[in-house]
Amino acid sequence: MEIILIIMGVILVFFVITFTVYFFNLDMKLIRKVYDLLGKHYDTMGKDKKL
C-alpha cells in the first residue's frame, strides 16, 4: 500500500510541475532567452563570404 501512495505522490508532483510550465508558458519564455543569447553570439561572428 505504501508503494502505491508513493507512486501516486510522484505522479501528482509531476502533474503539478508540468501544469505550471504549461499554464505560464515557461518553456517558450526559456527558449526566447536562449534564442536571444544565441542571436547575440552569432551576430558577432565573422561572416564567410564564399558561397
ChimeraX attribute file (.defattr): number of C-alpha atoms within 10 A of each C-alpha:
attribute: neighborCount
match mode: 1-to-1
recipient: residues
	/A:1	5
	/A:2	7
	/A:3	8
	/A:4	9
	/A:5	10
	/A:6	11
	/A:7	11
	/A:8	12
	/A:9	12
	/A:10	12
	/A:11	12
	/A:12	12
	/A:13	12
	/A:14	12
	/A:15	12
	/A:16	12
	/A:17	12
	/A:18	12
	/A:19	12
	/A:20	12
	/A:21	14
	/A:22	12
	/A:23	9
	/A:24	10
	/A:25	11
	/A:26	13
	/A:27	10
	/A:28	12
	/A:29	12
	/A:30	10
	/A:31	11
	/A:32	12
	/A:33	11
	/A:34	11
	/A:35	12
	/A:36	10
	/A:37	11
	/A:38	11
	/A:39	11
	/A:40	10
	/A:41	10
	/A:42	10
	/A:43	9
	/A:44	8
	/A:45	8
	/A:46	7
	/A:47	8
	/A:48	6
	/A:49	5
	/A:50	4
	/A:51	3
